[in-house]
Amino acid sequence: MTKDINRKIKEFNLMIELYPGIRELYVGRGKLYEELKQYKKALQDYNKAYANYFCYDLISICERNGLVRVNKN
């Protein structure tokens, strides 16, 4: 079972190299690290997955409510 998880982690590593902006890849790899009880690595992946999107969502909400204007030039 551990060999399968490690193989899947390697696959996620390759996909993350190609598509580093896709948060679902970090979440998927984080879940695999959890299965291996590598919680520090899992937490790092979850932080990567959600930190950037939290900021984007916050800016988007503010912009829609007229609290901030984002220059889209």
C-alpha positions in Angstrom: 0.0 0.0 0.0 2.8 2.4 0.9 4.4 1.8 -2.5 1.1 2.8 -4.3 0.9 6.0 -2.2 4.5 6.9 -3.0 3.9 6.2 -6.7 0.9 8.5 -6.6 2.9 11.2 -4.8 5.5 11.0 -7.6 2.7 11.5 -10.2 1.3 14.5 -8.3 4.9 15.9 -8.1 5.1 15.7 -11.9 1.7 17.3 -12.4 2.5 20.1 -9.9 5.7 20.8 -11.9 3.7 21.3 -15.0 0.7 23.0 -13.5 1.7 24.7 -10.2 -1.4 26.9 -10.1 -3.9 24.1 -9.8 -4.8 23.9 -6.1 -6.5 20.5 -6.4 -3.2 18.9 -7.1 -1.8 20.1 -3.8 -4.9 18.9 -2.0 -4.6 15.5 -3.6 -1.0 15.2 -2.7 -1.7 16.4 0.8 -4.3 13.7 1.3 -1.7 11.1 0.3 0.8 12.5 2.8 -1.9 12.2 5.4 -2.3 8.5 4.6 1.5 8.1 5.2 1.1 10.1 8.5 3.4 12.8 7.1 1.3 15.6 8.5 3.9 18.4 8.2 4.1 17.8 4.4 0.3 17.5 4.2 -0.1 20.8 6.0 2.4 22.5 3.7 0.4 21.3 0.7 -2.9 22.5 2.2 -1.4 25.9 2.9 -0.1 26.2 -0.7 -3.5 25.1 -2.0 -5.6 27.6 0.0 -3.4 30.6 0.8 -3.3 32.1 -2.7 -7.0 31.3 -3.3 -8.0 32.9 0.0 -6.4 36.2 -1.0 -7.9 36.0 -4.5 -11.4 35.3 -3.1 -11.1 38.1 -0.6 -10.1 40.6 -3.3 -12.9 39.4 -5.5 -15.5 39.9 -2.8 -14.2 43.4 -2.0 -14.2 44.3 -5.7 -17.8 43.1 -6.2 -19.0 45.2 -3.2 -17.2 48.4 -4.3 -14.6 48.2 -1.5 -11.6 48.1 -3.8 -11.0 48.6 -7.4 -8.5 46.3 -9.2 -6.6 47.7 -12.1 -7.0 45.1 -14.9 -4.6 46.6 -17.4 
